[in-house]
């Protein structure tokens, strides 16, 4: 993709196997969020193509893109900004069912309420949250709610754009464990965008390194973290402090 002045991202090519996680890493301004928005079909690339399960996202009709979004859902960086402050959590979680309702098989309000309760429980929260508003929750709880909403339509893939950057280490570890657990249970595929190499190392199957809009290194998590080829990758690894030993194993989902 290009702006009028310069390319934002250029020559970026990767694929993600079903059920795996690609960690997309790079410093701020490297183009990670631009890639995420193009994958989601929110902004069009000026050249190149994006495919999801053989479907061309870049040239999909509005109707096809709408169907595609049931299968491909985002979780954004700021958990508070992503939630409507005027809606209760029950309303927030019911919204996907209303927007993507099936006119041939309409769902009752009662069945939607049950789905909403199930979603909350799946991310470790209970029914007491339903009547409350976003400002009444912590950052970690808000992100759990955002993840629950992303799961509402039973997607196959989540695009997670810096979902942990606004959380402290212990809460980020809890959410990371939650994501890993859901991937095992639901067979989800992740594009996980982060600047934290320790979090990416824990969650990702493969890692792609983005520098000034270009993909400079890609390989398995072990390859990139243990024997990085590029000086930029080495600098990213050196710049991110390791998490305390036991950070992930000591938290519960």
Secondary structure, 3 states (H helix, E strand, C coil): CECCCCECCCCCCCCCCCCCEEEEECCCCCCHHHHHHHHCCCCCCCCCCCEECCEECCCCCHHHHHHHCCCEEEECCCCCCCCCCCCEHHHHHHHHHHHCCCHHHCCCHHHHHHHHHHHHHHCCCCHHHCCCEHHHCCHHHHHHHHHHHHHCCCCCEEEEECCCCCCCHHHHHHHHHHHHHHHHHHCCEEEEEECCHHHHHHHCCEEEEEECCEEEEEEEHHHHHHCCCCHHHHHHHHHCCCCCCCCCCCCCC
